[in-house]
Amino acid sequence: MALTGTEKVFDAEEIRDTSTHNGNIVHLGEFRLKTIIIENGLDQQTTFQCQASAHADFSNSFNVGSSFNLSALTDSYQTCDSYFPYMRLTATCSTAPTSGSLTVHFVEYGA
């Protein structure tokens, strides 16, 4: 399996509220496996949800799997081996962060 690319979903996003923030929509092309690398530099726990769509405008999107939490000031990863043409990640904090930022990459692997 070969690395085919890396896409930034969140790029040093400074979240300062409790709203749900939508990451950039990523077109997955031919790759099958995604490793989601999360650098949570926010000073609050963050809840993430993967979403997918068959359409570039992200109409008729749906949640993929269960949401997951990541503690404040923690780096981690998740994997997704299901194929969807378009994906994104949402981020929500139950308490508004006062400092830090969020960076997330989708790492793409293909045959």
Secondary structure by P-SEA (a helix, b strand, c coil): ccccccccccccccccccccccccccccccccbbbbbbbccccbbbbbbbbbcccccccccccccbbbbbcccccccccccccccccbbbbbbcccccccbbbbbbbbbcc
